[in-house]
């Protein structure tokens, strides 16, 4: 299926979109999020593997079908306002679509004064002991590291958002709702920090594992071909939302051919039912992704998310 290159293909955040009004910050740091081997890898030999996402794509238009060393890319804001955002890319849990040089999404955030941290996270199919929670482990660890290093990066530890795209939206939704879940034993002082984001942004997200709304590839990669009703419910991100879940913004395109927009509708309904501050936008067009530019102007979604996030403390 052909998808417009203006969009973030397959939930990736690594696609370069021409935005002449934005500066072009570079990744200033790239480092492993764990001080040693990641948890739950005993007996495994998972090596980082990179593939090009299209034969004629840009050199940094890459994806990672195997991640042995989860990493953070740091893209500082030129004029920081003290806020930070963890950017969680997609890839259907089969790979992580993230480059090394800083995505157009991150550049959009840094142009708004928000320091961006891009997460390269591990995947369940590589056999980690945490299974479907392995990506959540990395996201929780990343939030704690950002908070612990706030002074170093000149950010406010009380102003850290999480944003997720496609399958990354599932990771981000669970990061927001399962911040109190202990998915790993503490490894250093950073793990004394809270893993609760200030606010969450879920963009064309994978949410539910139930049929028929589920994104088939994400469900298979996360839960296997045959998932019990109990596991299906447990890993459907709309279930059991805590009262102290961060305010959550949800956006999707009605014509998304990959992840049914019903995922966003289900999530918003659950947020509303749980009385979590939330906002939902379903745009008529956008495909699997929301364009950064439409008719020569910035698409509305970045400004809408920024307004929501600032209203809730970012």
Backbone bond lengths (Angstrom), bond angles and torsions (degrees), N, CA, C in turn:
res aa  C-N    CA-C-N  psi(-1)  N-CA   C-N-CA  omega(-1)  CA-C   N-CA-C  phi
1 X - - - 1.456 - - 1.517 109.73 -
2 X 1.286 116.35 128.58 1.453 120.61 -178.57 1.518 109.76 -85.11
3 X 1.322 115.62 131.80 1.458 121.53 179.45 1.518 108.71 -119.72
4 X 1.323 116.62 137.21 1.452 121.85 -178.35 1.521 110.95 -56.74
5 X 1.320 116.82 130.38 1.462 120.22 -177.28 1.519 112.63 -69.04
6 X 1.316 117.75 -10.70 1.452 117.85 174.82 1.513 111.18 -68.90
7 X 1.308 115.70 -22.12 1.454 119.36 -176.70 1.508 110.43 -87.30
8 X 1.312 115.64 172.00 1.462 121.57 176.10 1.521 106.55 -87.90
9 X 1.310 115.91 98.53 1.455 120.66 -171.15 1.511 111.07 -61.36
10 X 1.334 113.32 135.22 1.467 122.11 176.83 1.517 112.10 48.07
11 X 1.316 116.99 33.53 1.452 120.60 177.36 1.499 113.54 78.73
12 X 1.307 119.19 12.00 1.450 120.44 -177.83 1.508 110.67 -75.25
13 X 1.321 116.41 157.40 1.451 120.79 171.60 1.516 110.07 -116.50
14 X 1.323 117.02 14.20 1.458 119.95 -175.83 1.516 113.60 -99.90
15 X 1.326 117.95 0.74 1.445 120.12 -177.97 1.520 110.03 -75.00
16 X 1.305 117.51 130.78 1.449 121.42 178.26 1.517 109.23 -80.73
17 X 1.315 116.70 124.31 1.448 122.57 177.99 1.516 107.53 -117.49
18 X 1.328 119.08 129.62 1.451 120.01 -177.02 1.517 111.54 -69.00
19 X 1.311 115.98 111.85 1.453 122.05 178.69 1.522 107.84 -128.10
20 X 1.319 118.76 84.89 1.448 120.79 -172.63 1.515 114.20 -61.77
21 X 1.353 116.54 -21.38 1.458 118.12 -178.01 1.521 112.13 -79.05
22 X 1.339 116.76 -14.56 1.461 119.73 -177.04 1.520 111.16 -93.05
23 X 1.339 113.93 145.85 1.453 118.80 170.47 1.518 107.89 -70.89
24 X 1.320 117.27 169.76 1.457 120.73 -178.13 1.520 110.12 -120.44
25 X 1.330 117.37 74.37 1.458 119.31 -180.00 1.513 111.00 -68.05
26 X 1.295 116.29 151.35 1.451 121.77 178.66 1.514 109.07 -106.84
27 X 1.319 115.70 158.32 1.460 120.65 171.94 1.519 107.83 -63.04
28 X 1.326 117.12 121.56 1.464 120.14 -179.10 1.526 112.27 -95.42
29 X 1.333 115.99 -21.58 1.462 120.60 176.36 1.520 107.92 -141.58
30 X 1.324 114.75 148.03 1.457 120.86 173.46 1.523 106.38 -146.47
31 X 1.317 117.33 115.08 1.463 118.83 -171.25 1.521 111.44 -146.33
32 X 1.352 117.01 154.08 1.463 120.97 176.61 1.522 110.49 -67.03
33 X 1.320 116.71 144.30 1.459 119.44 -178.22 1.521 112.96 -86.03
34 X 1.311 117.49 -14.74 1.470 120.81 178.56 1.522 109.22 -108.76
35 X 1.341 118.47 142.32 1.471 120.52 -177.98 1.522 113.45 -71.86
36 X 1.299 117.39 -17.98 1.464 123.37 176.51 1.511 108.17 -141.74
37 X 1.325 117.82 -153.05 1.465 119.35 176.44 1.523 110.77 -58.62
38 X 1.319 118.75 141.51 1.461 120.84 177.33 1.526 110.68 -60.61
39 X 1.318 117.62 153.97 1.470 120.03 -178.22 1.530 111.77 -66.42
40 X 1.321 114.29 147.36 1.459 119.79 172.89 1.508 115.07 79.41
41 X 1.336 116.84 20.19 1.456 119.16 -178.48 1.511 114.27 -106.44
42 X 1.322 117.22 13.08 1.459 120.61 -178.35 1.536 110.66 -59.77
43 X 1.323 114.92 127.39 1.454 120.27 179.43 1.514 114.69 84.19
44 X 1.311 117.20 -2.24 1.461 121.18 178.87 1.522 110.62 -97.73
45 X 1.305 115.54 159.36 1.460 121.49 174.16 1.526 108.08 -136.36
46 X 1.333 114.69 67.15 1.451 120.72 -177.08 1.524 109.09 -88.57
47 X 1.303 116.10 120.65 1.459 120.85 179.50 1.520 110.25 -110.26
48 X 1.321 115.19 143.34 1.461 119.56 177.05 1.525 109.92 -61.31
49 X 1.316 115.51 133.34 1.458 120.74 178.99 1.523 108.95 -133.03
50 X 1.327 116.35 135.39 1.458 122.00 -177.78 1.527 109.27 -121.94
51 X 1.336 115.96 137.97 1.465 121.53 174.05 1.526 108.35 -130.98
52 X 1.331 115.80 153.44 1.457 119.69 172.78 1.521 108.39 -76.74
53 X 1.311 115.68 142.98 1.453 119.77 -177.92 1.519 112.70 -82.13
54 X 1.312 117.20 -19.68 1.464 121.62 173.11 1.523 107.31 -153.87
55 X 1.333 118.08 145.19 1.475 120.96 -174.39 1.524 113.93 -57.14
56 X 1.319 116.48 -36.16 1.458 119.98 -176.94 1.524 112.77 -106.30
57 X 1.317 115.95 17.18 1.455 120.15 -178.69 1.518 112.44 -74.87
58 X 1.318 115.30 169.91 1.456 121.58 177.10 1.529 110.21 -61.84
59 X 1.337 117.94 153.41 1.470 120.22 -177.22 1.529 113.98 -55.56
60 X 1.338 116.40 -31.92 1.466 118.77 -177.36 1.525 112.69 -94.86
61 X 1.323 117.45 8.27 1.461 121.53 177.07 1.524 107.83 -86.42
62 X 1.327 115.13 79.67 1.463 122.15 -169.49 1.528 110.55 -126.20
63 X 1.328 114.47 166.58 1.459 121.70 174.58 1.518 108.89 -141.91
64 X 1.321 114.90 159.91 1.465 122.59 -174.85 1.527 109.03 -119.73
65 X 1.341 119.44 100.39 1.463 120.92 177.72 1.527 113.22 -73.84
66 X 1.327 116.29 -17.84 1.465 121.43 176.03 1.524 107.92 -139.62
67 X 1.324 115.84 132.97 1.463 121.55 -179.70 1.520 108.41 -127.76
68 X 1.332 116.11 110.59 1.456 121.22 176.39 1.506 112.56 -95.65
69 X 1.352 116.27 -24.56 1.458 121.78 -177.92 1.521 109.02 -127.44
70 X 1.328 118.00 91.18 1.464 119.57 178.52 1.533 110.52 -62.01
71 X 1.334 115.65 141.70 1.457 122.02 -170.29 1.518 111.28 -133.51
72 X 1.329 115.13 162.32 1.455 122.26 167.21 1.521 109.32 -119.97
73 X 1.326 116.24 131.07 1.465 122.65 165.82 1.524 107.67 -93.44
74 X 1.314 117.36 133.96 1.464 121.34 178.35 1.517 108.87 -110.80
75 X 1.329 116.36 122.75 1.459 122.12 178.09 1.518 107.16 -122.20
76 X 1.334 118.31 100.33 1.468 120.43 -174.42 1.520 112.29 -75.10
77 X 1.315 115.15 149.89 1.455 120.80 173.56 1.521 109.27 -74.43
78 X 1.311 116.66 139.55 1.470 120.58 178.41 1.522 110.53 -63.83
79 X 1.317 116.70 -38.64 1.466 122.12 177.41 1.521 107.20 -129.72
80 X 1.316 116.34 85.32 1.458 121.53 -171.57 1.523 111.67 -67.31
81 X 1.339 115.31 137.77 1.463 119.98 171.47 1.525 111.39 -101.55
82 X 1.337 116.63 6.92 1.454 122.05 176.67 1.509 114.97 96.17
83 X 1.333 117.10 -7.72 1.464 119.97 179.96 1.521 110.77 -89.13
84 X 1.334 115.50 158.16 1.468 122.02 177.84 1.509 108.87 -137.87
85 X 1.341 115.74 156.31 1.457 120.69 177.48 1.523 109.66 -140.56
86 X 1.327 115.67 133.29 1.463 121.71 171.17 1.524 107.43 -91.14
87 X 1.325 116.68 121.33 1.461 123.09 -177.98 1.533 108.21 -102.48
88 X 1.327 116.44 118.68 1.465 121.78 -177.36 1.530 108.45 -110.77
89 X 1.329 118.41 107.72 1.468 121.21 -177.45 1.521 111.97 -76.33
90 X 1.338 114.76 171.48 1.459 120.92 -178.82 1.513 112.87 -102.40
91 X 1.320 114.23 -161.19 1.453 121.65 -177.41 1.511 112.68 141.92
92 X 1.348 117.07 13.76 1.465 120.50 175.95 1.512 114.49 64.87
93 X 1.327 118.13 22.03 1.463 123.88 -175.82 1.527 112.40 61.46
94 X 1.340 117.39 4.98 1.457 120.86 175.19 1.511 111.05 -92.89
95 X 1.314 116.66 -23.38 1.461 123.47 178.77 1.517 107.50 -161.86
96 X 1.319 116.14 170.72 1.464 121.72 177.34 1.516 107.31 -118.49
97 X 1.320 116.43 117.16 1.469 121.50 -175.57 1.526 109.56 -89.56
98 X 1.318 114.71 88.23 1.465 120.44 -176.06 1.519 110.03 -145.61
99 X 1.327 116.40 131.57 1.452 120.98 174.97 1.517 112.00 -90.12
100 X 1.315 115.35 -174.85 1.463 121.46 -178.64 1.526 112.78 -103.91
101 X 1.326 117.10 -6.41 1.464 119.48 -167.76 1.520 114.87 -108.36
102 X 1.321 118.37 -4.03 1.454 120.31 -178.53 1.516 110.68 103.10
103 X 1.321 116.57 120.02 1.458 122.10 -174.36 1.519 112.10 -83.19
104 X 1.331 115.13 167.47 1.460 120.13 176.17 1.526 110.90 -64.11
105 X 1.320 117.63 -33.49 1.459 120.72 176.92 1.524 110.32 -62.82
106 X 1.324 116.43 -47.61 1.458 119.73 -179.67 1.520 111.19 -63.94
107 X 1.308 116.59 -37.49 1.464 119.90 178.84 1.524 110.76 -66.08
108 X 1.320 116.36 -34.64 1.462 119.65 174.98 1.517 110.47 -61.82
109 X 1.344 116.58 -44.00 1.461 119.45 178.54 1.526 111.57 -64.95
110 X 1.327 117.63 -45.40 1.463 119.02 -177.21 1.519 111.71 -65.51
111 X 1.343 117.32 -30.31 1.462 120.08 175.50 1.526 111.31 -65.47
112 X 1.328 116.67 -20.14 1.462 121.53 178.09 1.525 111.75 -96.68
113 X 1.316 117.57 9.22 1.460 121.10 177.54 1.504 114.50 87.69
114 X 1.331 117.32 11.19 1.465 121.90 -175.99 1.525 109.09 -106.45
115 X 1.309 117.60 121.58 1.458 121.73 177.92 1.527 109.25 -71.95
116 X 1.331 116.13 130.43 1.467 121.18 -175.07 1.520 111.08 -105.79
117 X 1.324 115.13 140.66 1.454 123.38 175.64 1.521 106.98 -125.78
118 X 1.320 117.53 116.32 1.458 122.49 -178.16 1.527 109.70 -97.10
119 X 1.321 116.32 131.77 1.459 121.33 -174.30 1.519 112.18 -103.63
120 X 1.335 115.50 122.09 1.463 122.71 167.45 1.523 105.89 -97.37
121 X 1.325 116.27 109.29 1.467 120.93 -170.79 1.534 111.57 -113.15
122 X 1.329 114.90 159.72 1.460 120.80 -179.34 1.533 111.47 -77.44
123 X 1.331 114.03 161.19 1.459 121.11 -173.92 1.530 111.46 -118.52
124 X 1.336 117.46 142.09 1.470 120.11 -176.63 1.520 114.26 -59.74
125 X 1.345 118.89 -31.52 1.465 119.34 -173.20 1.524 113.61 -68.68
126 X 1.329 117.50 -9.36 1.464 119.11 179.45 1.527 113.64 -85.90
127 X 1.314 116.97 1.36 1.464 119.54 170.05 1.511 116.33 89.60
128 X 1.314 118.86 15.74 1.469 121.45 178.66 1.521 110.58 -60.58
129 X 1.314 116.53 148.11 1.463 120.97 -175.11 1.524 112.57 -60.57
130 X 1.315 117.52 -30.54 1.465 120.95 -178.42 1.527 112.51 -73.81
131 X 1.318 117.63 -11.06 1.459 120.70 178.11 1.520 112.08 57.02
132 X 1.337 117.95 -126.84 1.460 120.14 -177.39 1.522 114.66 -64.53
133 X 1.334 117.53 -13.09 1.469 120.62 179.38 1.527 113.16 -91.80
134 X 1.337 118.48 2.49 1.454 119.00 -173.23 1.534 111.55 -66.10
135 X 1.324 117.94 -37.71 1.464 120.22 178.94 1.527 110.42 -68.60
136 X 1.330 116.48 -36.15 1.460 120.72 176.04 1.520 111.12 -64.37
137 X 1.334 117.60 -38.68 1.467 119.88 174.71 1.529 110.71 -52.67
138 X 1.322 115.70 -49.20 1.463 119.94 -176.55 1.523 111.60 -66.54
139 X 1.326 117.21 -37.87 1.459 120.20 179.55 1.527 111.45 -68.22
140 X 1.328 117.19 -41.42 1.461 120.19 176.37 1.528 110.83 -61.82
141 X 1.316 115.46 -44.91 1.465 120.27 178.84 1.532 110.82 -60.87
142 X 1.326 116.91 -40.81 1.466 120.96 -179.17 1.526 110.95 -63.70
143 X 1.325 118.07 -45.00 1.465 120.76 178.23 1.526 110.03 -59.15
144 X 1.325 116.54 -43.64 1.480 120.15 -179.51 1.526 111.22 -65.35
145 X 1.324 117.31 -40.69 1.467 119.97 178.34 1.521 111.68 -63.77
146 X 1.327 116.63 -42.74 1.470 120.13 179.10 1.531 109.77 -61.71
147 X 1.321 116.03 -43.48 1.468 120.33 -179.45 1.535 110.27 -66.78
148 X 1.318 117.34 -41.56 1.464 120.50 -179.49 1.524 111.64 -66.99
149 X 1.333 117.77 -30.50 1.458 121.54 -178.71 1.513 114.02 -98.45
150 X 1.327 117.14 19.97 1.465 121.05 -174.00 1.519 112.51 -56.08
151 X 1.322 117.54 -44.31 1.465 120.05 -178.47 1.528 110.77 -64.39
152 X 1.307 116.39 -40.29 1.468 121.50 -179.98 1.527 111.52 -60.80
153 X 1.344 116.34 -40.23 1.464 119.79 -177.06 1.531 112.71 -96.84
154 X 1.347 115.73 4.11 1.470 121.53 177.87 1.537 111.42 58.81
155 X 1.318 114.29 48.46 1.454 120.17 176.25 1.524 109.52 -124.29
156 X 1.317 115.87 162.92 1.457 122.98 178.95 1.529 108.45 -90.50
157 X 1.333 119.01 119.55 1.473 120.01 -176.95 1.526 113.39 -64.30
158 X 1.321 117.31 -13.33 1.458 120.74 178.05 1.521 112.08 -91.50
159 X 1.347 116.97 2.60 1.471 120.34 -175.54 1.539 109.73 -129.44
160 X 1.324 115.59 70.43 1.463 121.61 -178.62 1.524 108.82 -126.67
161 X 1.327 116.56 116.42 1.464 121.82 178.06 1.520 110.20 -95.87
162 X 1.330 115.67 158.84 1.460 120.85 166.75 1.524 107.24 -120.17
163 X 1.326 116.28 134.36 1.457 121.24 175.35 1.525 108.57 -128.41
164 X 1.324 115.75 141.68 1.456 120.22 -179.62 1.504 111.25 -137.85
165 X 1.332 115.65 148.63 1.454 123.43 -172.86 1.527 109.53 -127.21
166 X 1.339 116.26 123.69 1.454 122.21 -178.43 1.534 109.76 59.00
167 X 1.343 120.14 -123.78 1.458 119.90 177.85 1.527 110.89 -61.50
168 X 1.323 116.76 -29.13 1.456 119.81 173.47 1.515 112.10 -62.67
169 X 1.355 116.39 -25.55 1.449 120.01 174.11 1.513 112.45 -66.45
170 X 1.331 116.49 -32.97 1.465 120.45 175.05 1.521 110.18 -67.14
171 X 1.336 116.40 -43.23 1.468 120.19 176.62 1.528 109.98 -60.95
172 X 1.326 116.73 -45.56 1.464 120.88 -178.25 1.522 111.40 -65.91
173 X 1.342 117.16 -40.34 1.460 119.89 179.13 1.524 110.91 -62.12
174 X 1.320 116.31 -40.81 1.464 119.39 178.96 1.528 111.18 -74.27
175 X 1.324 117.39 -30.57 1.462 119.45 174.32 1.527 110.36 -62.30
176 X 1.326 115.92 -39.21 1.458 120.73 179.83 1.523 112.43 -73.06
177 X 1.331 117.21 -38.06 1.469 119.90 -174.84 1.524 113.77 -93.56
178 X 1.323 117.34 -20.35 1.463 120.69 -176.31 1.528 111.82 -117.54
179 X 1.331 116.16 30.59 1.472 119.21 -179.33 1.520 112.26 -63.44
180 X 1.330 118.03 -25.53 1.467 121.38 -179.45 1.523 112.84 -87.76
181 X 1.330 117.11 -7.57 1.469 120.58 179.77 1.528 109.91 -75.27
182 X 1.315 117.13 124.35 1.465 120.33 178.23 1.515 108.98 -81.96
183 X 1.327 115.95 103.58 1.461 120.70 -177.34 1.524 112.19 -97.04
184 X 1.337 117.79 -9.36 1.464 120.94 178.21 1.528 109.15 -157.08
185 X 1.320 115.71 157.75 1.454 121.10 176.91 1.523 109.39 -76.68
186 X 1.331 118.62 138.31 1.470 120.63 -179.78 1.526 111.58 -55.24
187 X 1.337 115.07 141.97 1.466 119.24 -178.54 1.522 113.13 -115.52
188 X 1.336 118.10 -17.37 1.470 120.48 179.52 1.524 109.37 -164.38
189 X 1.331 116.65 -173.43 1.459 121.62 -176.22 1.526 112.60 -61.57
190 X 1.340 117.15 -31.43 1.468 119.61 -178.94 1.526 111.28 -59.65
191 X 1.315 117.17 -28.77 1.449 120.17 -176.43 1.524 113.22 -76.69
192 X 1.330 117.00 -0.19 1.463 120.49 171.13 1.529 111.32 -80.89
193 X 1.323 116.25 -11.97 1.460 121.22 -179.66 1.525 111.03 -77.47
194 X 1.326 115.67 155.00 1.463 120.52 174.89 1.522 110.13 -70.64
195 X 1.332 115.45 144.54 1.470 120.84 175.52 1.531 111.48 -97.75
196 X 1.325 117.78 10.02 1.470 120.87 -178.35 1.533 110.53 -81.25
197 X 1.328 117.86 120.79 1.459 119.97 173.33 1.532 110.35 -71.10
198 X 1.319 115.35 159.46 1.463 120.66 176.56 1.525 111.00 -73.97
199 X 1.317 115.59 -38.51 1.450 122.81 -177.22 1.521 107.87 -154.07
200 X 1.328 117.42 156.90 1.469 121.17 -179.67 1.523 110.06 -127.02
201 X 1.344 115.53 144.61 1.450 122.30 173.73 1.519 109.50 -125.89
202 X 1.322 117.48 122.03 1.468 123.06 -177.09 1.523 107.83 -116.40
203 X 1.336 116.19 117.29 1.452 121.12 -172.36 1.534 110.24 -119.15
204 X 1.327 115.69 123.56 1.473 123.97 -171.40 1.526 110.59 36.80
205 X 1.357 114.99 52.94 1.463 118.77 -168.12 1.518 114.81 -81.47
206 X 1.319 115.43 146.79 1.457 122.30 159.34 1.526 105.94 -72.92
207 X 1.313 117.67 128.10 1.460 121.03 -178.93 1.522 111.50 -125.61
208 X 1.325 115.72 -63.50 1.457 119.46 -172.30 1.525 111.65 -93.03
209 X 1.325 115.41 151.24 1.464 122.14 174.34 1.529 111.38 -102.84
210 X 1.315 116.61 -0.99 1.461 119.01 -178.41 1.529 109.74 -82.90
211 X 1.320 114.48 150.03 1.454 121.05 176.57 1.535 109.40 -87.78
212 X 1.332 119.95 146.42 1.474 127.12 7.49 1.516 114.29 -95.13
213 X 1.338 117.86 1.89 1.464 119.47 -174.14 1.524 113.49 -73.76
214 X 1.324 117.56 -21.79 1.469 121.01 -172.95 1.527 111.98 -61.57
215 X 1.334 115.30 147.93 1.463 121.70 168.64 1.525 106.53 -78.82
216 X 1.328 117.12 115.42 1.458 121.61 -169.73 1.514 114.07 -56.18
217 X 1.328 117.82 -46.93 1.464 119.76 -177.51 1.522 111.10 -64.27
218 X 1.314 118.15 -45.36 1.463 120.68 179.95 1.522 110.77 -60.40
219 X 1.321 116.36 -42.61 1.462 120.09 179.51 1.528 111.19 -62.13
220 X 1.348 116.87 -45.58 1.470 119.80 -179.87 1.520 111.51 -64.21
221 X 1.326 116.65 -44.79 1.463 119.88 -177.76 1.521 111.81 -66.58
222 X 1.321 115.97 -34.20 1.463 120.05 -176.51 1.520 111.99 -82.12
223 X 1.339 116.97 -42.70 1.461 120.76 -169.34 1.516 114.43 -117.47
224 X 1.343 118.19 -8.26 1.446 120.86 -176.58 1.518 111.00 89.25
225 X 1.327 115.44 176.52 1.468 120.41 -175.53 1.518 112.47 -68.71
226 X 1.315 116.17 -33.66 1.466 120.32 -178.20 1.521 108.47 -121.65
227 X 1.322 116.40 104.30 1.458 120.97 179.92 1.522 109.38 -107.83
228 X 1.307 115.97 134.14 1.458 120.57 178.89 1.527 109.81 -68.68
229 X 1.324 117.34 158.09 1.466 119.43 174.93 1.519 112.69 -56.65
230 X 1.343 116.72 -34.46 1.466 120.29 -179.51 1.526 111.18 -66.63
231 X 1.343 116.81 -44.90 1.471 119.75 179.13 1.524 110.75 -70.11
232 X 1.312 116.81 -36.39 1.460 119.77 176.99 1.520 110.44 -59.09
233 X 1.309 116.17 -45.22 1.460 119.88 179.39 1.520 111.46 -67.49
234 X 1.335 117.46 -42.47 1.455 121.86 -176.21 1.522 111.76 -60.77
235 X 1.328 117.04 -38.54 1.463 120.16 -175.44 1.526 113.21 -101.44
236 X 1.312 116.79 11.25 1.458 120.69 168.82 1.523 107.07 -84.62
237 X 1.316 116.71 116.33 1.471 121.06 -167.21 1.522 113.62 -69.17
238 X 1.330 117.28 -11.42 1.466 119.13 -179.38 1.524 113.04 -82.63
239 X 1.317 117.66 -7.90 1.459 120.61 -173.89 1.522 112.71 -91.51
240 X 1.332 115.13 147.47 1.474 123.02 170.58 1.524 112.46 56.53
241 X 1.318 117.19 48.38 1.468 120.59 178.73 1.527 109.52 -73.73
242 X 1.334 117.72 129.52 1.465 119.70 -179.06 1.526 111.64 -76.15
243 X 1.320 116.10 155.97 1.456 120.72 -178.71 1.525 112.55 -63.76
244 X 1.337 116.69 -24.66 1.469 120.23 -178.77 1.525 112.33 -101.87
245 X 1.339 117.18 22.37 1.460 120.28 173.25 1.521 109.45 -61.68
246 X 1.327 118.71 141.33 1.464 120.73 179.80 1.525 112.06 -61.95
247 X 1.330 117.67 151.99 1.466 120.85 171.46 1.526 109.94 -51.64
248 X 1.333 116.02 139.47 1.471 120.48 -169.39 1.522 111.38 -133.36
249 X 1.329 114.64 129.83 1.464 124.32 178.97 1.521 108.01 -106.40
250 X 1.344 117.18 134.75 1.466 121.43 -177.00 1.522 108.89 -129.41
251 X 1.338 117.28 133.85 1.465 121.02 179.06 1.525 110.13 -142.75
252 X 1.333 115.42 144.47 1.462 121.40 -175.79 1.524 108.15 -155.55
253 X 1.312 116.90 159.64 1.457 122.02 172.09 1.521 109.11 -100.07
254 X 1.330 116.62 137.18 1.461 120.51 -178.31 1.518 112.54 -65.65
255 X 1.352 116.19 -24.54 1.467 119.51 -177.83 1.522 112.78 -98.73
256 X 1.320 117.44 20.94 1.465 121.27 179.47 1.531 109.33 -61.10
257 X 1.354 118.32 117.88 1.461 120.59 -178.59 1.524 113.72 -89.31
258 X 1.320 117.40 -1.88 1.472 121.42 -173.92 1.522 111.43 -109.88
259 X 1.313 117.20 -61.33 1.464 122.40 178.11 1.528 107.78 -104.41
260 X 1.311 118.22 114.91 1.463 120.20 -177.93 1.530 111.64 -56.62
261 X 1.335 117.18 134.28 1.468 118.96 178.37 1.522 112.79 -61.36
262 X 1.331 116.72 -14.62 1.469 119.39 174.52 1.528 111.41 -56.18
263 X 1.334 117.78 -26.69 1.460 120.20 176.89 1.524 111.29 -58.69
264 X 1.333 116.09 -44.96 1.463 119.52 179.90 1.527 111.56 -69.76
265 X 1.330 116.59 -36.30 1.457 119.85 177.92 1.526 111.04 -64.15
266 X 1.331 115.88 -42.35 1.461 120.76 178.50 1.528 110.41 -62.30
267 X 1.334 116.46 -42.49 1.460 119.71 -178.61 1.522 111.39 -66.28
268 X 1.338 116.48 -44.07 1.457 118.66 -179.75 1.524 111.05 -63.94
269 X 1.322 117.00 -40.14 1.464 119.99 178.43 1.534 110.62 -60.26
270 X 1.329 116.12 -40.78 1.469 119.83 179.40 1.526 111.10 -68.14
271 X 1.328 116.89 -41.64 1.469 120.76 177.55 1.525 110.37 -61.37
272 X 1.311 115.67 -45.50 1.468 120.32 -179.12 1.522 110.57 -63.40
273 X 1.322 116.83 -42.22 1.456 120.99 179.82 1.531 111.47 -63.71
274 X 1.339 115.79 -36.81 1.469 121.06 -179.86 1.522 112.67 -83.05
275 X 1.348 116.52 1.06 1.464 122.63 179.63 1.526 112.46 61.14
276 X 1.351 115.20 36.30 1.459 121.54 173.80 1.529 107.48 -89.45
277 X 1.314 117.72 131.46 1.464 120.86 176.37 1.525 108.50 -55.20
278 X 1.315 116.87 125.47 1.466 119.43 -172.55 1.518 110.39 -156.08
279 X 1.337 113.99 161.13 1.462 121.48 179.80 1.521 108.06 -147.54
280 X 1.327 116.88 139.59 1.460 122.30 -177.50 1.520 110.04 -127.02
281 X 1.350 115.71 135.40 1.461 121.65 174.01 1.522 108.53 -131.09
282 X 1.340 116.32 123.31 1.454 122.02 172.10 1.524 107.15 -112.52
283 X 1.324 116.43 111.55 1.457 121.66 -179.30 1.522 109.32 -89.26
284 X 1.326 116.56 147.16 1.452 120.51 -177.06 1.519 112.03 -60.19
285 X 1.333 116.44 -44.15 1.458 120.85 -175.11 1.531 110.29 -129.98
286 X 1.328 114.23 159.36 1.455 120.45 -179.98 1.513 112.48 156.51
287 X 1.343 116.10 -19.16 1.446 118.25 -178.38 1.512 110.78 65.94
288 X 1.338 115.90 -153.47 1.466 118.32 177.49 1.514 107.86 -85.29
289 X 1.297 114.42 84.71 1.443 122.52 -175.54 1.502 107.84 139.45
290 X 1.308 115.62 162.92 1.456 121.01 174.96 1.522 107.09 -116.85
291 X 1.326 117.99 126.88 1.465 119.74 -176.02 1.527 111.12 -65.20
292 X 1.303 115.84 147.32 1.454 120.51 174.06 1.522 110.77 -76.86
293 X 1.326 115.71 -32.05 1.466 121.34 -177.11 1.521 108.87 -126.94
294 X 1.318 116.34 137.18 1.458 121.85 175.96 1.524 108.33 -139.17
295 X 1.331 116.20 125.33 1.470 121.95 -179.04 1.523 111.80 55.01
296 X 1.342 115.40 38.43 1.457 120.57 175.94 1.518 114.92 78.97
297 X 1.317 117.35 3.80 1.462 121.10 179.92 1.520 109.49 -125.65
298 X 1.333 114.83 159.96 1.455 118.18 176.54 1.528 109.54 -61.98
299 X 1.325 115.65 134.73 1.459 120.68 176.32 1.536 109.64 -62.17
300 X 1.325 117.99 151.64 1.474 119.38 -176.69 1.524 116.18 -64.22
301 X 1.364 118.23 -24.54 1.462 117.38 -167.99 1.522 114.96 -62.18
302 X 1.362 120.97 -37.65 1.468 116.93 179.14 1.522 113.19 -61.85
303 X 1.337 116.55 -41.50 1.453 119.29 179.36 1.515 112.83 -67.37
304 X 1.325 116.54 -37.03 1.459 120.12 177.96 1.527 111.24 -64.38
305 X 1.342 116.00 -42.95 1.464 118.41 177.79 1.521 110.89 -65.82
306 X 1.326 117.19 -42.82 1.465 119.47 179.97 1.530 110.92 -59.34
307 X 1.321 116.63 -43.95 1.471 120.08 179.11 1.520 111.27 -60.17
308 X 1.335 116.14 -46.20 1.465 120.71 178.85 1.529 110.90 -61.81
309 X 1.342 116.08 -46.89 1.466 120.66 -176.49 1.527 111.09 -63.50
310 X 1.308 117.33 -42.26 1.467 119.98 179.96 1.527 110.77 -66.55
311 X 1.321 115.89 -36.29 1.472 119.37 178.79 1.532 110.71 -62.59
312 X 1.341 115.36 -24.45 1.464 119.67 -177.33 1.525 113.20 -112.08
313 X 1.322 116.31 26.34 1.458 119.60 167.04 1.489 118.54 101.28
314 X 1.348 119.23 0.99 1.464 119.06 -179.77 1.524 109.72 -74.13
